Amino acid sequence: MRHGETDWNKKKLVQGRKDIPLNEYGRHLARETSYGMRQYQIDLAYTSPLRRAKETAEILLEGRNIPLYEDQRIQEIKNTADKGKLLDPAAMSQSLIGLHFHIDLTVRLADHCPRNAV
């Protein structure tokens, strides 16, 4: 699951590992998603150490006795050269490489987790 909206997302700026917090709309989206996920059993959850990811996870899990583990291996790929720049559609293929890495890592982590981990 992706983190909620930040001010930089709204402006279409590359965040990279810059620790940008959620904005109010991002918190609202996380609360709405949490409501929609109440029907699912979740045994544990993992989050990136970045505030936007961690806060999204905390809102999603609020009021539920679900352990949340921080793992640096699932944080954004470091792209300091582009941080703060507008997203470039021509550069999206590079982002897809990062997404593939993230999905692959998530799958490998999931192989070592209970079935209901997020």
N, C-alpha and C positions, 0 to 999 in steps of 0.2 A: 504494500500500500504506500502511496506517495504522501508526503507531508501536505498540510493545508497551505493556503495561499500566504505569501509574504508581499510586502510592498514592492520588492524587486521583481517577483513573479508578475505582478500587475503591470509593471513598467517594461516587462520582457527583457530584464537585465540578467546576465549570467551571474549566478551566485557562487558557484564552485564551493569551496570549503569556508567561505566567509560566513560567519555565524549570524545570519539574518533571522530575527524572530518572526513568528506568525503575526499577521495583522488581525484585526477583529473579525474580518470575513473568514480568514483561515481558521480561527477558533470556532466560529459558527459552523463552518463546514465539518470540522472535526466532531463537534457535538451532534450534528445531524447524522453523520456517519456512525457515531457511537450508538445512537438510538436505533439505527437500521441494523446494527450488528448484534444487538442484545440477544437475538434468537440463536446465535452461534456459540457453541462451546469453544473456548480458547483456553489452553493450558498454560501457555507462556508466550511472551512476545519479545522481539529484538528491535532495537532502535540504533540508529547512528548517534554519535555523541553531539551532533549539531542541534542547537536549541529548537529549530523548526520541526525536526523529526521527533525529538524527544517530547516536546510539548504536545504534538499531535498524538503520539502514542499514549501519553498520560491522560489526555482528554478522552481518547477512545476507551481506555481501560478504567476510567474513574468509577468508583463504587463497586468494582469487581475485584476479587482476590486473585489477581493474575500477576505473576512475576514479570518484570520488565528488565531485560538485560541490554546493556549498552555494549555495542561491538564496533570498533573502529573500522573493521573490514567492510562495513556496508555504508560508509559515509561517501559523500560525493567524490568524484575523481578530481584530483588537484589540477586546476587549470588557471593558474594565477595570471597568465597573459591575457585571458579574456574576461576576468572578473570585473564586473561593473559595466561591461559593454552590452549593447543591444544584441539580442539573439540574432544570429545570421542563418537564414534558412539554408544557405549553401554549405554551412558547417554542420548541419544536422546529422550527416552521416557519421561524424566523429562522436556525436552524442549517442548515436545508436550503438557504436562500439562499446561505449561505457555502459549503456543499458544492457547489452548482452553480457558484459562482465558481471554486472550487478545481479542479473537473473541467474547466471551460472553459479555465482557465489552463494546466492540464496538457496538454490537447489542443493548445493553441496552442504550448506549449513543444515538444511532441512533433513538431510540424510541422517543427521546425528541428533535430531530433536523428536519430541513426541509429535504425533500426527497433527495435533490441533495448535501448532505454534504459528504465530503471525510475525 
